[in-house]
Amino acid sequence: MNRVIFDKAKKDIDKLPSYITRKLLKWAEEVEMSGIREIRKYSGYHDEPLKGFRNGQRSIRLSASYRAIYTERASGEIDLIIVIEVNKHKY
């Protein structure tokens, strides 16, 4: 399983608090070890499909205030699009 981190997401990651970066990297490692479909079963990440202009994308919760938004390719690769700080449902 490979992952692609878009330039925007790389810049976002550099600005994150260290505990958020650690959780994101832990999620990425778990996805590589077990596959995204297995990790989606873990309730702690609150992995969910998005709607509206983000239809086709999914998000995980890194904390109450941070979300990582990604897409999954048919090949199983993950494209990390953006990491954002949110207010309730502002993404």
Buried (B, 14 or more C-beta within 10 A) or exposed (E): EEEEBEEEBEEBBEEBEEEBBEBBEEBBEBBBEEEBEEBBEEEEBEBEEBEEEBEEBBBBBBEEEBBBBBBBEEEEEBBBBBBBBEEEEEB
